[in-house]
Amino acid sequence: EISEAISFQEFIQQEQNEQKFIAHCEENEKKSLQKELEPGKNYTILIGPEGDFSSEEIKSAIKAGFVPVTLGNTRLRTETAAIVAAHTAALINEFQ
Protein backbone atom coordinates (compact mmCIF):
# COMPACT_ATOMS: atom_id res chain seq x y z
CA GLU A 1 0.00 0.00 0.00
CA ILE A 2 1.36 3.39 -0.95
CA SER A 3 0.13 6.38 1.04
CA GLU A 4 0.04 9.99 -0.06
CA ALA A 5 3.15 12.01 0.68
CA ILE A 6 3.03 14.00 3.90
CA SER A 7 5.50 16.24 5.67
CA PHE A 8 8.05 14.94 8.14
CA GLN A 9 6.22 16.73 10.99
CA GLU A 10 2.88 15.20 10.01
CA PHE A 11 4.43 11.73 9.84
CA ILE A 12 6.09 11.80 13.26
CA GLN A 13 2.91 13.09 14.89
CA GLN A 14 0.80 10.17 13.62
CA GLU A 15 -0.35 7.71 16.26
CA GLN A 16 1.71 4.56 15.80
CA ASN A 17 1.28 1.40 17.82
CA GLU A 18 4.82 0.12 17.40
CA GLN A 19 8.41 0.71 18.38
CA LYS A 20 9.67 3.96 16.84
CA PHE A 21 13.30 4.74 16.01
CA ILE A 22 15.28 7.45 14.25
CA ALA A 23 18.68 6.46 12.87
CA HIS A 24 20.99 9.42 12.38
CA CYS A 25 24.67 10.34 12.29
CA GLU A 26 24.87 13.21 14.80
CA GLU A 27 27.39 12.74 17.58
CA ASN A 28 25.12 12.37 20.59
CA GLU A 29 23.76 9.57 22.73
CA LYS A 30 22.19 6.81 20.64
CA LYS A 31 21.28 3.22 21.36
CA SER A 32 22.04 0.21 19.19
CA LEU A 33 19.08 -0.61 16.94
CA GLN A 34 19.92 -4.30 17.26
CA LYS A 35 19.66 -4.16 21.06
CA GLU A 36 16.48 -2.06 21.11
CA LEU A 37 14.31 -4.09 18.71
CA GLU A 38 11.84 -6.39 20.46
CA PRO A 39 11.03 -9.63 18.60
CA GLY A 40 7.49 -9.94 17.29
CA LYS A 41 6.75 -6.20 17.40
CA ASN A 42 6.10 -3.79 14.56
CA TYR A 43 8.69 -1.08 13.94
CA THR A 44 9.00 2.30 12.34
CA ILE A 45 12.62 3.16 11.61
CA LEU A 46 13.32 6.59 10.17
CA ILE A 47 16.30 6.70 7.81
CA GLY A 48 17.46 10.17 6.83
CA PRO A 49 18.09 11.63 3.41
CA GLU A 50 21.55 12.10 1.96
CA GLY A 51 23.29 14.44 4.38
CA ASP A 52 21.22 13.19 7.34
CA PHE A 53 18.29 14.67 9.23
CA SER A 54 18.57 18.23 10.47
CA SER A 55 19.13 18.76 14.20
CA GLU A 56 15.59 20.13 14.45
CA GLU A 57 14.11 17.05 12.76
CA ILE A 58 15.98 14.78 15.17
CA LYS A 59 14.79 16.79 18.18
CA SER A 60 11.19 16.75 16.89
CA ALA A 61 11.25 13.00 16.33
CA ILE A 62 12.65 12.35 19.81
CA LYS A 63 9.97 14.61 21.31
CA ALA A 64 7.37 12.54 19.38
CA GLY A 65 8.65 9.34 21.02
CA PHE A 66 11.22 8.10 18.50
CA VAL A 67 14.30 6.52 20.08
CA PRO A 68 17.62 7.69 18.56
CA VAL A 69 19.61 4.71 17.31
CA THR A 70 22.78 3.82 15.49
CA LEU A 71 23.13 1.14 12.83
CA GLY A 72 26.82 0.62 13.63
CA ASN A 73 30.18 2.34 13.53
CA THR A 74 30.25 3.10 9.81
CA ARG A 75 28.42 5.88 7.97
CA LEU A 76 26.03 4.36 5.43
CA ARG A 77 24.39 5.72 2.31
CA THR A 78 20.64 6.23 2.66
CA GLU A 79 19.84 3.24 0.46
CA THR A 80 22.21 0.96 2.36
CA ALA A 81 21.05 2.17 5.77
CA ALA A 82 17.45 1.21 4.96
CA ILE A 83 18.54 -2.29 3.92
CA VAL A 84 20.68 -2.69 7.06
CA ALA A 85 17.79 -1.59 9.31
CA ALA A 86 15.30 -3.92 7.61
CA HIS A 87 17.75 -6.83 7.72
CA THR A 88 18.48 -6.21 11.41
CA ALA A 89 14.74 -6.31 12.17
CA ALA A 90 14.35 -9.50 10.12
CA LEU A 91 17.18 -11.21 12.02
CA ILE A 92 15.76 -10.19 15.40
CA ASN A 93 12.38 -11.65 14.43
CA GLU A 94 13.92 -14.82 13.03
CA PHE A 95 15.19 -15.84 16.47
CA GLN A 96 12.10 -15.09 18.54
DSSP file (Angstrom, degrees, kcal/mol; ACC not computed):
  #  RESIDUE AA STRUCTURE BP1 BP2  ACC     N-H-->O    O-->H-N    N-H-->O    O-->H-N    TCO  KAPPA ALPHA  PHI   PSI    X-CA   Y-CA   Z-CA
    1    1 A E              0   0    0      0, 0.0     2,-0.5     0, 0.0     0, 0.0   0.000 360.0 360.0 360.0 130.9    0.0    0.0    0.0
    2    2 A I        -     0   0    0      3,-0.0     2,-0.2     0, 0.0     3,-0.1  -0.939 360.0-156.2-110.7 124.2    1.4    3.4   -1.0
    3    3 A S        -     0   0    0     -2,-0.5     3,-0.1     1,-0.1     2,-0.0  -0.534  29.6 -89.3 -93.6 162.0    0.1    6.4    1.0
    4    4 A E        -     0   0    0     -2,-0.2     2,-0.2     1,-0.1    -1,-0.1  -0.364  52.9 -95.2 -65.4 149.8    0.0   10.0   -0.1
    5    5 A A        +     0   0    0     -3,-0.1     2,-0.3    -2,-0.0    -1,-0.1  -0.449  49.1 178.0 -67.9 137.0    3.1   12.0    0.7
    6    6 A I        -     0   0    0     -2,-0.2    -3,-0.0    -3,-0.1     2,-0.0  -0.886  33.0 -88.2-133.1 166.9    3.0   14.0    3.9
    7    7 A S     >  -     0   0    0     -2,-0.3     4,-2.4     1,-0.1     5,-0.1  -0.275  36.1-111.6 -72.4 161.8    5.5   16.2    5.7
    8    8 A F  H  > S+     0   0    0      1,-0.2     4,-2.5     2,-0.2     5,-0.2   0.922 119.1  51.7 -56.6 -46.4    8.0   14.9    8.1
    9    9 A Q  H  > S+     0   0    0      1,-0.2     4,-1.2     2,-0.2    -1,-0.2   0.902 109.6  49.0 -61.5 -42.2    6.2   16.7   11.0
   10   10 A E  H  > S+     0   0    0      1,-0.2     4,-0.6     2,-0.2    -1,-0.2   0.914 111.4  50.9 -62.4 -42.3    2.9   15.2   10.0
   11   11 A F  H >< S+     0   0    0     -4,-2.4     3,-1.3     1,-0.2    -2,-0.2   0.938 109.5  47.2 -62.7 -48.7    4.4   11.7    9.8
   12   12 A I  H 3< S+     0   0    0     -4,-2.5    -1,-0.2     1,-0.3    -2,-0.2   0.731 109.1  56.2 -70.4 -18.6    6.1   11.8   13.3
   13   13 A Q  H 3< S+     0   0    0     -4,-1.2    -1,-0.3    -5,-0.2    -2,-0.2   0.570  82.6 109.9 -87.3  -8.8    2.9   13.1   14.9
   14   14 A Q  S << S-     0   0    0     -3,-1.3     2,-0.4    -4,-0.6    -3,-0.0  -0.369  81.3-106.9 -65.4 144.0    0.8   10.2   13.6
   15   15 A E        -     0   0    0      2,-0.1     2,-0.4    -2,-0.0    -1,-0.1  -0.613  44.5-177.3 -71.9 124.2   -0.4    7.7   16.3
   16   16 A Q        -     0   0    0     -2,-0.4     2,-1.1     2,-0.1     4,-0.1  -0.991  24.8-154.2-131.4 127.1    1.7    4.6   15.8
   17   17 A N        +     0   0    0     -2,-0.4     2,-0.3     2,-0.1    25,-0.2  -0.532  69.6  70.4 -97.5  66.3    1.3    1.4   17.8
   18   18 A E  S    S-     0   0    0     -2,-1.1     2,-0.3    23,-0.1    25,-0.2  -0.962  94.8 -67.5-163.8 172.1    4.8    0.1   17.4
   19   19 A Q  E     -a   43   0A   0     23,-2.3    25,-2.4    -2,-0.3     2,-0.4  -0.569  50.7-153.6 -72.3 137.6    8.4    0.7   18.4
   20   20 A K  E     +a   44   0A   0     45,-0.3    47,-2.6    -2,-0.3     2,-0.3  -0.960  17.4 172.8-123.0 130.2    9.7    4.0   16.8
   21   21 A F  E     -ab  45  67A   0     23,-2.8    25,-2.9    -2,-0.4     2,-0.4  -0.948  21.5-156.0-134.0 151.9   13.3    4.7   16.0
   22   22 A I  E     -ab  46  68A   0     45,-2.3    47,-2.4    -2,-0.3     2,-0.5  -0.971  12.7-157.9-127.6 117.5   15.3    7.4   14.2
   23   23 A A  E     +ab  47  69A   0     23,-2.6    25,-0.7    -2,-0.4     2,-0.3  -0.820  28.5 152.8 -93.9 126.0   18.7    6.5   12.9
   24   24 A H        -     0   0    0     45,-1.3    47,-0.2    -2,-0.5    28,-0.0  -0.914  48.1-127.2-148.0 173.1   21.0    9.4   12.4
   25   25 A C        +     0   0    0     -2,-0.3    45,-0.0    28,-0.1    -2,-0.0   0.416  60.6 124.9-107.7  -0.4   24.7   10.3   12.3
   26   26 A E  S    S-     0   0    0      1,-0.1     2,-1.7    27,-0.1    -2,-0.1  -0.280  70.2-112.1 -61.9 147.9   24.9   13.2   14.8
   27   27 A E  S    S+     0   0    0      2,-0.0     2,-0.3     3,-0.0    -1,-0.1  -0.600  77.5 100.8 -84.3  81.6   27.4   12.7   17.6
   28   28 A N  S    S-     0   0    0     -2,-1.7     2,-0.3     0, 0.0     0, 0.0  -0.886  83.4 -50.9-148.1-178.1   25.1   12.4   20.6
   29   29 A E        +     0   0    0     -2,-0.3     2,-0.3    40,-0.0    -3,-0.0  -0.393  63.2 162.4 -67.2 122.3   23.8    9.6   22.7
   30   30 A K        -     0   0    0     -2,-0.3    39,-0.3    37,-0.1     2,-0.2  -0.965  29.3-132.9-136.4 153.0   22.2    6.8   20.6
   31   31 A K  E     -c   69   0A   0     37,-2.3    39,-2.5    -2,-0.3     2,-0.5  -0.634  34.4 -95.3-100.2 163.1   21.3    3.2   21.4
   32   32 A S  E  >  -c   70   0A   0     -2,-0.2     4,-1.5    37,-0.2     3,-0.4  -0.670  24.5-145.7 -78.1 125.0   22.0    0.2   19.2
   33   33 A L  H  > S+     0   0    0     37,-2.1     4,-1.9    -2,-0.5     3,-0.5   0.919 100.0  57.1 -55.3 -44.1   19.1   -0.6   16.9
   34   34 A Q  H  4 S+     0   0    0     36,-0.3    -1,-0.2     1,-0.2    37,-0.1   0.863 109.9  43.5 -56.2 -39.5   19.9   -4.3   17.3
   35   35 A K  H  4 S+     0   0    0     -3,-0.4    -1,-0.2     1,-0.2    -2,-0.2   0.715 114.0  50.6 -81.1 -21.0   19.7   -4.2   21.1
   36   36 A E  H  < S+     0   0    0     -4,-1.5    -2,-0.2    -3,-0.5    -1,-0.2   0.748  83.9  99.3 -89.8 -26.0   16.5   -2.1   21.1
   37   37 A L     <  -     0   0    0     -4,-1.9     6,-0.0    -5,-0.2    -5,-0.0  -0.414  62.3-148.6 -66.6 132.9   14.3   -4.1   18.7
   38   38 A E    >   -     0   0    0     -2,-0.1     3,-1.6     4,-0.1   -19,-0.1  -0.907  24.0-112.5-103.1 125.7   11.8   -6.4   20.5
   39   39 A P  T 3  S+     0   0    0      0, 0.0    54,-0.1     0, 0.0     3,-0.1  -0.221  97.6  19.8 -56.5 141.9   11.0   -9.6   18.6
   40   40 A G  T 3  S+     0   0    0      1,-0.3     2,-0.2     0, 0.0    53,-0.0   0.445  99.2 113.8  81.4   0.5    7.5   -9.9   17.3
   41   41 A K    <   -     0   0    0     -3,-1.6     2,-0.3     1,-0.0    -1,-0.3  -0.552  68.4-113.1 -97.4 166.0    6.8   -6.2   17.4
   42   42 A N        -     0   0    0    -25,-0.2   -23,-2.3    -2,-0.2     2,-0.3  -0.739  35.9-158.0 -93.0 150.1    6.1   -3.8   14.6
   43   43 A Y  E     -a   19   0A   0     -2,-0.3     2,-0.4   -25,-0.2   -23,-0.2  -0.948  22.1-161.1-131.8 148.2    8.7   -1.1   13.9
   44   44 A T  E     -a   20   0A   0    -25,-2.4   -23,-2.8    -2,-0.3     2,-0.5  -0.994  18.8-176.7-120.7 122.1    9.0    2.3   12.3
   45   45 A I  E     -a   21   0A   0     -2,-0.4     2,-0.5   -25,-0.2   -23,-0.2  -0.958  15.1-147.7-123.7 112.1   12.6    3.2   11.6
   46   46 A L  E     -a   22   0A   0    -25,-2.9   -23,-2.6    -2,-0.5     2,-0.5  -0.671  12.4-169.2 -81.9 127.2   13.3    6.6   10.2
   47   47 A I  E     -a   23   0A   0     -2,-0.5   -23,-0.1   -25,-0.2    31,-0.0  -0.977  20.7-128.6-116.1 126.6   16.3    6.7    7.8
   48   48 A G        -     0   0    0    -25,-0.7     3,-0.1    -2,-0.5    33,-0.1  -0.136  19.7-102.6 -74.5 167.5   17.5   10.2    6.8
   49   49 A P    >   -     0   0    0      0, 0.0     3,-2.7     0, 0.0    -1,-0.1  -0.212  62.4 -60.4 -75.3 174.4   18.1   11.6    3.4
   50   50 A E  T 3  S+     0   0    0      1,-0.3    27,-0.1    27,-0.0     0, 0.0  -0.394 134.1  29.2 -55.0 129.5   21.5   12.1    2.0
   51   51 A G  T 3  S-     0   0    0     -3,-0.1    -1,-0.3    -2,-0.1    -3,-0.0   0.352 119.8-103.8  94.3  -5.5   23.3   14.4    4.4
   52   52 A D    <   -     0   0    0     -3,-2.7   -28,-0.1   -28,-0.0     2,-0.1   0.067  49.5 -50.0  80.5 171.6   21.2   13.2    7.3
   53   53 A F        -     0   0    0    -30,-0.2   -28,-0.1     1,-0.1     2,-0.1  -0.366  62.6-105.6 -69.9 157.1   18.3   14.7    9.2
   54   54 A S     >  -     0   0    0      1,-0.1     4,-2.2    -2,-0.1     5,-0.2  -0.463  30.2-109.8 -77.3 161.0   18.6   18.2   10.5
   55   55 A S  H  > S+     0   0    0      1,-0.2     4,-2.4     2,-0.2     5,-0.2   0.880 121.0  52.8 -58.4 -38.2   19.1   18.8   14.2
   56   56 A E  H  > S+     0   0    0      2,-0.2     4,-2.5     1,-0.2    -1,-0.2   0.891 107.1  50.8 -66.9 -39.5   15.6   20.1   14.5
   57   57 A E  H  > S+     0   0    0      2,-0.2     4,-2.4     1,-0.2    -2,-0.2   0.912 111.0  49.1 -63.6 -41.6   14.1   17.0   12.8
   58   58 A I  H  X S+     0   0    0     -4,-2.2     4,-2.4     2,-0.2    -2,-0.2   0.938 112.3  47.7 -63.3 -46.7   16.0   14.8   15.2
   59   59 A K  H  X S+     0   0    0     -4,-2.4     4,-2.3     1,-0.2    -2,-0.2   0.904 112.4  49.9 -60.9 -42.2   14.8   16.8   18.2
   60   60 A S  H  X S+     0   0    0     -4,-2.5     4,-1.5     2,-0.2    -1,-0.2   0.902 110.8  48.9 -63.8 -41.8   11.2   16.8   16.9
   61   61 A A  H  <>S+     0   0    0     -4,-2.4     5,-2.6     2,-0.2    -2,-0.2   0.917 111.4  49.0 -65.7 -42.6   11.3   13.0   16.3
   62   62 A I  H ><5S+     0   0    0     -4,-2.4     3,-1.7     1,-0.2    -2,-0.2   0.917 109.8  52.0 -62.6 -42.4   12.7   12.3   19.8
   63   63 A K  H 3<5S+     0   0    0     -4,-2.3    -1,-0.2     1,-0.3    -2,-0.2   0.825 106.3  55.6 -61.3 -31.4   10.0   14.6   21.3
   64   64 A A  T 3<5S-     0   0    0     -4,-1.5    -1,-0.3    -5,-0.2    -2,-0.2   0.359 131.3 -92.7 -84.8   5.5    7.4   12.5   19.4
   65   65 A G  T < 5S+     0   0    0     -3,-1.7   -45,-0.3     1,-0.3     2,-0.3   0.521  77.3 142.7 101.0   5.9    8.6    9.3   21.0
   66   66 A F      < -     0   0    0     -5,-2.6    -1,-0.3    -6,-0.1   -45,-0.3  -0.648  46.1-134.4 -81.0 136.1   11.2    8.1   18.5
   67   67 A V  E     -b   21   0A   0    -47,-2.6   -45,-2.3    -2,-0.3     2,-0.3  -0.783  19.3-123.5 -90.9 126.7   14.3    6.5   20.1
   68   68 A P  E     +b   22   0A   0      0, 0.0   -37,-2.3     0, 0.0     2,-0.3  -0.549  41.3 175.9 -72.2 130.4   17.6    7.7   18.6
   69   69 A V  E     -bc  23  31A   0    -47,-2.4   -45,-1.3    -2,-0.3     2,-0.3  -0.896  26.7-138.5-134.2 161.6   19.6    4.7   17.3
   70   70 A T  E     - c   0  32A   0    -39,-2.5   -37,-2.1    -2,-0.3   -36,-0.3  -0.896   5.8-153.2-114.7 149.6   22.8    3.8   15.5
   71   71 A L        -     0   0    0      1,-0.4     2,-0.3    -2,-0.3     3,-0.1   0.372  68.9 -65.4 -99.1   1.6   23.1    1.1   12.8
   72   72 A G        -     0   0    0      1,-0.1    -1,-0.4   -39,-0.0   -39,-0.0  -0.884  65.4 -57.9 141.8-172.1   26.8    0.6   13.6
   73   73 A N  S    S+     0   0    0     -2,-0.3     2,-0.3    -3,-0.1    -1,-0.1   0.592 104.2  77.9 -83.3 -11.8   30.2    2.3   13.5
   74   74 A T  S    S-     0   0    0     -3,-0.1     2,-0.5     1,-0.0    -3,-0.2  -0.723  81.2-118.8-102.2 150.6   30.2    3.1    9.8
   75   75 A R        -     0   0    0     -2,-0.3     2,-0.3    -4,-0.0    -2,-0.1  -0.751  36.7-159.0 -85.1 127.4   28.4    5.9    8.0
   76   76 A L        -     0   0    0     -2,-0.5     2,-0.1     1,-0.1    -5,-0.0  -0.768  19.1-110.3-110.2 150.7   26.0    4.4    5.4
   77   77 A R     >  -     0   0    0     -2,-0.3     4,-3.0     1,-0.1     5,-0.2  -0.394  40.3-106.9 -67.3 157.0   24.4    5.7    2.3
   78   78 A T  H  > S+     0   0    0      1,-0.2     4,-2.0     2,-0.2     5,-0.2   0.914 120.1  49.0 -53.6 -47.8   20.6    6.2    2.7
   79   79 A E  H  > S+     0   0    0      1,-0.2     4,-1.4     2,-0.2    -1,-0.2   0.904 114.5  44.8 -62.2 -42.2   19.8    3.2    0.5
   80   80 A T  H  > S+     0   0    0      1,-0.2     4,-2.7     2,-0.2    -1,-0.2   0.888 108.7  56.7 -69.9 -39.8   22.2    1.0    2.4
   81   81 A A  H  X S+     0   0    0     -4,-3.0     4,-2.6     1,-0.2    -1,-0.2   0.894 105.5  51.4 -60.1 -40.8   21.0    2.2    5.8
   82   82 A A  H  X S+     0   0    0     -4,-2.0     4,-2.3    -5,-0.2    -1,-0.2   0.903 111.5  47.2 -63.7 -40.5   17.4    1.2    5.0
   83   83 A I  H  X S+     0   0    0     -4,-1.4     4,-2.7     2,-0.2     5,-0.2   0.918 112.1  49.9 -66.8 -43.7   18.5   -2.3    3.9
   84   84 A V  H  X S+     0   0    0     -4,-2.7     4,-2.5     2,-0.2    -2,-0.2   0.922 112.1  47.9 -61.0 -44.4   20.7   -2.7    7.1
   85   85 A A  H  X S+     0   0    0     -4,-2.6     4,-2.2     2,-0.2    -2,-0.2   0.929 113.9  46.1 -63.3 -45.8   17.8   -1.6    9.3
   86   86 A A  H  X S+     0   0    0     -4,-2.3     4,-2.2     1,-0.2    -2,-0.2   0.900 113.8  49.0 -64.6 -40.5   15.3   -3.9    7.6
   87   87 A H  H  X S+     0   0    0     -4,-2.7     4,-2.5     2,-0.2    -2,-0.2   0.896 109.0  52.7 -66.2 -40.6   17.8   -6.8    7.7
   88   88 A T  H  X S+     0   0    0     -4,-2.5     4,-2.2    -5,-0.2    -2,-0.2   0.926 110.8  47.5 -59.8 -45.1   18.5   -6.2   11.4
   89   89 A A  H  X S+     0   0    0     -4,-2.2     4,-2.1     1,-0.2    -2,-0.2   0.901 110.9  51.7 -63.2 -40.9   14.7   -6.3   12.2
   90   90 A A  H  X S+     0   0    0     -4,-2.2     4,-1.5     1,-0.2    -2,-0.2   0.911 110.3  48.4 -62.7 -42.4   14.3   -9.5   10.1
   91   91 A L  H  X S+     0   0    0     -4,-2.5     4,-1.1     2,-0.2    -2,-0.2   0.907 109.6  52.0 -65.3 -41.4   17.2  -11.2   12.0
   92   92 A I  H  < S+     0   0    0     -4,-2.2     3,-0.4     1,-0.2    -1,-0.2   0.910 113.1  45.4 -60.6 -41.8   15.8  -10.2   15.4
   93   93 A N  H >< S+     0   0    0     -4,-2.1     3,-1.0     1,-0.2    -1,-0.2   0.743 103.2  64.7 -75.5 -22.6   12.4  -11.6   14.4
   94   94 A E  H 3< S+     0   0    0     -4,-1.5    -1,-0.2     1,-0.2    -2,-0.2   0.827 105.4  44.5 -67.6 -31.0   13.9  -14.8   13.0
   95   95 A F  T 3<        0   0    0     -4,-1.1    -1,-0.2    -3,-0.4    -2,-0.2   0.037 360.0 360.0-105.4  26.4   15.2  -15.8   16.5
   96   96 A Q    <         0   0    0     -3,-1.0    -1,-0.2   -58,-0.1    -2,-0.1   0.488 360.0 360.0 -80.3 360.0   12.1  -15.1   18.5
